[in-house]
Amino acid sequence: MPDWATFAGFAGVVLVLLLLLAHASKAAVSGDALPRSDWSRPRPGSVDPAVADVHVRLADRVLDSPTRHGEPTDRPHATPQLSTIALLANVAVSQGTFGLLLLAGAWFTQIPLAAFGVSSSLVSASMLGVGVALGVALYVANEAGASVGERLGIGADEGLREALAPDSLGGWAVLLFLVLPIIAGFEELLFRGVLVGVFSAGFGVSPWLLALGSSVAFALGHGAQGPAGIVVTGVLGFVLAAAFVLTGSLAVVVVAHYLVNALEFLVHEGVGVG
């Protein structure tokens, strides 16, 4: 018999840890730690912060670089840096570990997969098509919001995305086929599958109320993107939560989440569109 209360407590611990690490990310990557030049373009995005052990070294890697996109940084002294592949691997391992912990907790407490939005009928070609359409639509809306933010002189900090941008074909393969799927899978499992699906099934709480609460937590988990990024991420999070409530499918929101992040990397870091 499912032990909903025990799993809820376990998931709450994972969530708190993630939010604490996101706060550490904000301190490490923001201008609170070191001065930053104008290479951070004002474009609100939804790229997910890496967790724990990568943050400080990531900030050093970005800020110690002599140039970024041809523009000098303000850091006077360079320090040894991790390679992009090492950073990407670190992110994958960190986020993957959190995801495995959630899955282990669900197995131990006997939470049914259906509560997460996982079943054969919810992982179909039609559902994946819905996820693709939603992801593309969210990306377009995100770009439109970015243009508005740029005109208003506000924007998100893109240090994490720029630092994780690969500079080789192998790096892009790792990013697109390992790191971003792990990030999308873990965050959708936690913020939509657990905080909306499981909590609604186990405790009879309105999924729409849970969607709102999970979106606030999702936004706070992206503090490294700055105030504008937090707001935009919160809105995107609520749209994803609404899609999860309406379709009941975790696959839909995982695919959509992945596409938003992948398109941002490909367009802005791959093609170089500013």
N, C-alpha and C positions, 0 to 999 in steps of 0.2 A: 504494500500500500504506500502511495507517495507520501513522503514527509515534507510537506510544503513549507512548514515553518523553518525547519533546519536548513533547507536549501535557500530560503529567502535570506536567512542570516549569513550563510556562506556567500551568496551573491552580493550582499551588502558589504561584506569585508572586501571583496574584489573591487567593487565600485569605489569604495573609499580609497583603497590603495591606488587605483587608477587616477582618481582626482588629485590625490596628493602628488603623484608623479607628474601629472599635467601641470600642477602649480610649480614644481621644480623646473619643468620645461620652460615655463613662462619666465622664470627668473634667470635661467641660463641663456635663453635666446633673445630676450628683450634687451632694450637699451639700459635696463637697470644695472646690468653687469658691466657693459663696456659701451663706449660710444659707437654709433653705427653711421655709415655714410648713406647716401640716398639710393643705394641699390635696391632697397625694398620697395617694390612698386605697389601702389595703392590698388590692390585687387582682392576683395574679399573672396576667400576660398574655403574649401572644406577638407583640405589635406589634413590627415590625422597626425597628431604628435606622436613621436616615438616615446617609449617609456624608460624610466629609471636610468640605467647605467649609460645610456647613449647621450644624454642631454648636454652635459658639460663639455664632453669631448666634441660634440657636434658644434656647439657654439664656438669653441676654439678653432675648429676646422674652418668655419665660415669667416670668422672675424680675423683670423691670422693670415688668410690668403692675401697675397700682394694685390690681386685684382679679382673682381667678380663681374663677369660680363663686360670686361674692359674698363671698369671703373675702380679707382683705388679705394681701399678701406682705410679706417682711421687707426687700426691696431699697429703700434710701432714695432713690436717684437713678435716674431713667429715662434711657434712651439711645435714639437712633433705632432703629426696629425694622423688619424685613421684614414685609410683609403675609403672611397665611396662604397666599394663592395663590402668592406668590413662594417661600415655603418649600416648598410642595408641588411646584412646578415644579423647584426645586433638587434635591429628593429624586429625582424622576422622572429628571432628566437624569443625576444621579450614578449611580443604580442601573442605569439603562438603558445607560450607558457601560460599566460592568463587564460587563453581559450581552452587549453587542455584542463586547467584547474576547474573551470566552469563545467566542462563535460564530465569530469571525474565526480564532481559534486552532484551533478544531475543523476549519474549512474548510481552513486551510493545511496541517494535519497529516493531513487526509483521514480523520478519525474518522467512522465511519458513524453515521447518525442513530439506528439501532436500538440502539446502545450507550447512548444517552441515554434510551432508553425512548420513542422517537418513531417511530411507523409508522402506517399507515392503520388497521390492526387495533387499535391501542392508543389511537386517538383516535376513539372511537365513542360513540353515545348511551348505551350501557350503561356504558362506562367513566366518562363524565361523571356518570352517575347515582351510580356508586360514589363518585366524588369529592365530590359534594354530600352524600351520606349520611355520609361520613367527616368532612367539614368540620363539619356540624351536630353530630355526636356529639362531636368534639373541642372544639367551643365549649361544649357543655353540660358536658363533663368539666372544662374550664377554669374555668367558673363555679363548679362544685362545689368545685374545689380552692381557688378564691378565698375561698369562704365558710369553708372550714377554716382557711386562712391568716389570715383576719380574726379568727377566734376565738382563734387562737394568738398574735395580735399581730404577725404577720409579713406582709410583702407586697412587691409590686414597685413600683418607681418608675414613675409614669405620666406624667412630665413630657413625654416625647416625644409620646405620644398626645394629651395635652391641648393641646400647642402646635400640633400639626398638625390639630386639629379645626377644620373649616371653620365660618364664621359666615354663609354665604350659600348659596343654591341652586347657584350656579355653582361655588363651592368644593367642595360635596359631589359635584358631577358630576366635577370634576377628580380628587378623591380616589378615588371609587368606580370610575371608568371609565378612569383613566389611572395614577395613582400606585400604588394597591394591586395592580392586575394586573401592573405592572412589577416591583414588589417580590416578589410571589409567584413570578412567572416566573423572575426572576434567581436568587433564593435556592434554589428547587427545582432549577433547572438546575445550580447549583454544588454544593449539599450532597447532593442525591439523584442527579441525572443524571450528574454528573461523579465525585464522590467515592465513589459506590456503583456506578452503572451502568458508566461508562467504565473505572474502575479494576478492576472485577471482570472485564469482558470483555477488557481488554488485558493484565492481569497474572495472571489466574487466582486472585485472592484471594477468599476466602469473602465473599459479599455481606453476610452477617450480621455478620461482623467489621468490614467497612467501614461498615455501618449504625451500629454502635456508635461507631466513630471519628468519623464525620461528625456524629453527634448531639452529641458532646462539642464539636466545633468550632462547630456551630450554636449551642450554648448559650453558649460563650465569646463568640460574635459578638453576644450580646445583653446584654453587661455593664452597659449603661445602665439595665437594669431592676432591678438590685440582686440580691443572693444568691438570694432566693426566685424572682425572675423567671428567673434563670439555670437553676435546678433545673427549674422547670416547663417552660421552653422546651426544655431538654434532653430531658425525657420526651416532650413533644409531637414533637420532632424525631425521636426514635427510632420513635414510632408512624408518622410519615410515611415514614420510611425502611423500616419493615417493610411498609407498604402498597405502597411502590415495589417492594420485592423480591418480594412475593407477586403483584402484578398485572403488574409489568414496565412499567407505564405512567407516564410523566412527567405526562400530563394529569391523572391521578387526584390526584396530590399537589399540583399547581398549583391545581386547583379547590378542594381541601380547605383549603390554606393561605390562599387568597384569602378564602374564606368565614369562617374563624376571625377574620381581621383585620377584614373588613367588618362582621361582626356585632358585634364589640367596639366599633367606632366608632359604629355605628348605635344600639346599645343604650345605651352609656354616655355618648357625646357628643351623639348625635342626640336620643334620647328623654330622656336625662338620668337614667337609672337609676343609682343609686350602688352 
